[in-house]
Amino acid sequence: MDLTDCVDIEQRGRAGCITAKIGGTVLSFEWEFGAGPVVVIIYVPSPAQWYARPPWHNLDRSETLEALGREVCRLKCRGCEYRFDDNFLELHEHVNRV
């Protein structure tokens, strides 16, 4: 899945809303700035919530969150890495390990 040019990021102070348009489906996520190595926290539905509600249930959660993470990094957090779990998609500073 490619979300290039399909994501809009709105900022209201230290938080905001991310809107992703996938075909005819519009998904909205709340976000806020993190602390330490966590640059941004994006709140996402748990797998059970995701697959229980339209229009989300028609989209593969992992594939969608991977694409969202890539696009948010490209737009606002170049050089960051992303990871997600049941409730969060987090963007982390890239740490070079020696």
C-alpha positions, 0 to 999 in steps of 0.5 A: 500500500502506498499512501504518498500524497494521501495523508494530511497532518493537522497540528493544534499545539502539541497534538493534532489529527492525521487523515489518510485517504485510501480509495474512497475510505477516510481514516482519522488518527489523533496524534501528539508529540512524544518525549525522549526518543519517541518523537510522535505518538499516533493513537490507533484502534486495537486489532479488535476495534479495527476489524469491528468497525466500518470502514476500517474492517475492509483494510489490512491493519498491519499494511495500513499502519506500515504505509501510514508510518512510512508516509508520516516519516516522509512528510514530517519526521525524516530519518525516524523509524516507526513501530506499532502495537495494539494501540499506538504507532510511534515514530522514534529517533533513529539511533545508530548502534556501533 
